Amino acid sequence: MACQPCGQFCAECKGPSTTSCTKCDKGMNRALRGGQCHSCVDGYVETKDSNRHCVKAKELKSEECDDNQFLKEGECYQCDESCASCKGPAETDCETCDSSRNLEFYQG
């Protein structure tokens, strides 16, 4: 017999399958569901980098949001559909537009 590694983010397992995890790696802040450690525990969000760490929502940085999202109170929110990037949820919060639109300064 040969020793096989447990699944991703898994600290202990009962077999080599991807659903045989019995304990999640404590430092990863992931919840065990269906034998997998795939989702972040409550109050944590997954980073967008290749490491896919779970960090406290309040510690998330704006560069970890997708291009068409903005950061508010530690969470990423979707920009208005007309924006490619933004600083808030309204159509007047666009910083750049999608390719089918032109950015105009809002005079409010």
C-alpha positions as CSV (number, residue, x, y, z in Angstrom):
1,M,0.0,0.0,0.0
2,A,1.1,3.6,-0.6
3,C,0.2,6.7,1.3
4,Q,-1.9,9.1,-0.7
5,P,-2.4,12.8,0.1
6,C,-5.8,14.1,1.3
7,G,-7.8,16.5,-0.9
8,Q,-7.2,20.2,-1.2
9,F,-7.5,22.2,2.1
10,C,-8.0,18.9,4.0
11,A,-6.0,18.2,7.2
12,E,-7.3,14.6,7.7
13,C,-9.1,12.1,5.5
14,K,-10.4,8.6,5.4
15,G,-9.4,7.9,1.8
16,P,-7.9,9.3,-1.4
17,S,-11.2,10.5,-3.0
18,T,-12.0,14.2,-3.2
19,T,-15.0,13.7,-0.8
20,S,-13.2,11.8,2.0
21,C,-12.0,14.7,4.1
22,T,-12.8,14.4,7.8
23,K,-11.1,17.6,9.1
24,C,-10.2,20.8,7.3
25,D,-6.8,22.5,7.5
26,K,-7.4,25.0,10.4
27,G,-5.3,27.8,8.9
28,M,-7.4,27.8,5.7
29,N,-10.7,28.9,7.4
30,R,-12.8,26.5,5.4
31,A,-16.0,24.6,6.3
32,L,-16.3,20.8,6.0
33,R,-19.3,20.0,3.8
34,G,-19.9,16.7,2.1
35,G,-16.4,15.5,2.9
36,Q,-14.8,18.5,1.2
37,C,-13.3,21.7,2.5
38,H,-14.3,23.9,-0.3
39,S,-16.2,26.9,1.1
40,C,-15.1,29.6,3.5
41,V,-16.5,29.6,7.0
42,D,-19.0,32.4,7.8
43,G,-17.5,35.9,8.0
44,Y,-14.7,34.9,5.6
45,V,-14.4,35.3,1.8
46,E,-12.1,33.6,-0.7
47,T,-9.3,35.6,-2.3
48,K,-9.1,35.7,-6.1
49,D,-5.4,34.8,-6.2
50,S,-4.2,31.4,-7.1
51,N,-3.8,30.4,-3.4
52,R,-7.6,30.8,-2.8
53,H,-7.2,31.7,0.9
54,C,-10.2,32.5,3.1
55,V,-9.7,35.9,4.8
56,K,-11.9,37.9,7.1
57,A,-14.3,39.9,5.0
58,K,-13.1,43.1,6.5
59,E,-9.5,42.3,5.4
60,L,-10.3,41.9,1.8
61,K,-8.5,44.4,-0.5
62,S,-10.0,46.1,-3.6
63,E,-7.5,44.4,-5.9
64,E,-9.0,41.1,-4.8
65,C,-12.4,42.0,-6.3
66,D,-13.2,41.1,-9.9
67,D,-12.8,43.9,-12.5
68,N,-16.5,44.7,-12.6
69,Q,-16.9,44.9,-8.7
70,F,-16.1,47.4,-6.0
71,L,-15.1,47.0,-2.4
72,K,-17.4,48.2,0.4
73,E,-17.0,47.3,4.1
74,G,-14.8,44.3,3.3
75,E,-17.0,42.7,0.6
76,C,-17.0,42.8,-3.2
77,Y,-20.2,44.1,-4.8
78,Q,-21.2,44.2,-8.5
79,C,-20.9,47.4,-10.5
80,D,-23.8,48.8,-12.6
81,E,-24.1,46.7,-15.8
82,S,-22.8,49.6,-17.9
83,C,-19.5,49.8,-16.0
84,A,-16.3,47.8,-16.6
85,S,-14.9,49.1,-13.3
86,C,-16.5,51.4,-10.7
87,K,-16.3,53.0,-7.2
88,G,-19.9,52.2,-6.2
89,P,-23.2,50.6,-7.4
90,A,-24.7,53.4,-9.4
91,E,-24.4,54.0,-13.1
92,T,-22.7,57.4,-12.2
93,D,-20.0,55.5,-10.2
94,C,-18.3,54.1,-13.3
95,E,-14.5,54.5,-13.6
96,T,-14.4,52.8,-17.0
97,C,-17.2,51.6,-19.3
98,D,-17.7,48.3,-21.1
99,S,-16.6,48.4,-24.8
100,S,-20.1,49.3,-26.0
101,R,-20.3,52.5,-23.9
102,N,-18.6,55.9,-23.6
103,L,-17.7,57.4,-20.2
104,E,-19.2,60.9,-19.7
105,F,-18.8,63.0,-16.7
106,Y,-22.0,63.2,-14.6
107,Q,-23.2,66.7,-13.6
108,G,-25.5,66.2,-10.7
